[in-house]
Amino acid sequence: MLETVILIVFAMIGLSLLLNIWRLLVGPSVPDRILALDTMYINSIALIILYGMSMGTALYYEAALLIAMLGFVSTVAVCKYLLRGDIIE
């Protein structure tokens, strides 16, 4: 039963990634695009963790943690660039 649920969740997260890509390309404003990119990071983390659960290994959890840290730092950097025009003062 767990394998079936994992496949269904893979499909749902894949659909949400496609909708995020659509919002990233069509988004009416820059903050919408930044939010779509941040949500794509979260969805990719969920996919990696789900893949790790299906394979039964803990290696993918470390990769998901790295992507989470990079996603946070990049979102902060892009927001700071949009507010001030430079990243490093």
VENRAPE-V599721 format. One record per run of one state. SS is the DSSP state (alpha for helix, beta for strand, coil for the rest). FROM is the first residue (numbers start at 1). TO is the last residue. If there is no record, write none. Layout:
ss={SS/SS}
from={FROM/FROM}
to={TO/TO}
This chain:
ss={coil/alpha/coil/alpha/coil/alpha/coil}
from={1/2/27/30/56/59/85}
to={1/26/29/55/58/84/89}
